[in-house]
Amino acid sequence: MEALRSGGQALSRCTSDGTDIDHLDGQRVSVPSDPLPDWVITRRRQIGDQVRAVRTRRQLTQEKLGELTGLDRKTINRLEQGTHGTNSDHLLLIAAALDTPLSELVK
């Protein structure tokens, strides 16, 4: 099943083995077949709350944190709100920019 189109070209396609093929760079990525468990959503929000708490203690805006990490302000906002998952690279960048151990953000 084709998911997105850009200029008439498919960007990704679902396969029968639970992966997507990204047509622009040819990489396979896993696609969760079921919704995430509630505890994952809860932990995601807790991590976001902790990032926000440290950021505000450091008197940084989301925009400034984005500048320091090279991430978009929307990415910072989504992470803090817990509306989207993040990756470890983003958390490492944020921890470094906040001069905070990663373990404090995910406790």
C-alpha positions in Angstrom: 0.0 0.0 0.0 1.5 3.4 -1.0 1.4 5.8 1.9 2.6 9.2 0.6 3.1 10.8 -2.8 5.5 13.6 -3.7 5.3 14.9 -7.2 3.5 11.7 -8.3 6.3 9.5 -6.8 5.5 7.2 -3.9 7.5 7.9 -0.8 6.8 4.7 1.1 5.0 1.4 0.6 3.8 -1.1 3.2 5.0 -4.6 2.6 3.6 -7.9 3.8 6.4 -8.4 6.4 5.5 -5.4 8.5 8.1 -3.0 7.1 7.9 0.1 4.9 10.2 0.6 2.0 11.2 4.2 1.7 11.3 4.8 -2.1 13.4 7.9 -1.8 16.4 6.3 -0.1 15.4 2.6 -0.3 15.7 1.9 3.4 13.4 -0.5 5.2 11.8 0.8 8.5 9.7 -1.1 11.0 6.1 0.0 11.3 4.3 -0.9 14.5 1.3 -3.0 13.6 -0.6 -2.4 16.9 -1.1 0.7 19.0 1.5 1.3 21.7 0.7 0.1 25.2 -0.6 2.7 27.6 2.5 2.5 29.8 4.7 3.6 26.8 2.6 6.7 26.3 2.7 7.4 30.0 6.5 7.1 30.1 6.8 9.3 27.0 4.9 12.0 28.7 6.9 11.7 31.9 10.1 12.1 29.9 8.7 15.1 28.2 7.7 16.6 31.5 11.2 16.1 32.8 12.8 17.7 29.7 10.4 20.7 30.1 11.3 21.0 33.8 15.0 21.0 33.2 14.7 23.4 30.2 12.6 25.9 32.3 15.1 25.6 35.2 17.8 26.6 32.8 15.6 29.5 31.6 15.6 28.3 28.0 12.8 28.6 25.5 11.9 25.7 23.2 13.3 27.8 20.4 16.6 28.3 22.2 16.9 24.6 23.0 16.2 23.8 19.4 19.0 26.1 18.3 21.4 24.5 20.8 20.5 21.0 19.6 20.0 21.6 15.9 16.4 20.3 16.3 13.3 22.1 15.2 11.2 23.9 17.9 8.3 21.7 16.9 10.3 18.6 17.6 11.1 19.9 21.1 7.4 20.7 21.7 6.3 17.3 20.5 8.8 15.6 22.8 7.7 17.7 25.8 4.0 17.1 25.1 4.6 13.4 24.6 2.6 13.4 21.4 5.4 11.8 19.3 8.1 9.3 20.0 11.7 10.4 19.9 14.9 8.7 19.3 18.0 8.3 21.5 20.0 10.8 19.4 17.5 13.6 20.1 17.6 12.8 23.8 21.4 12.8 23.8 21.5 16.2 22.1 19.0 17.6 24.5 20.8 16.3 27.6 24.1 17.8 26.3 22.5 21.1 25.6 20.9 21.2 29.0 24.2 20.1 30.6 22.2 17.3 32.3 22.8 13.6 32.5 20.5 11.6 30.2 19.5 9.5 33.2 18.0 12.6 34.8 15.7 13.1 31.7 14.5 9.5 31.6 14.2 8.8 35.4 
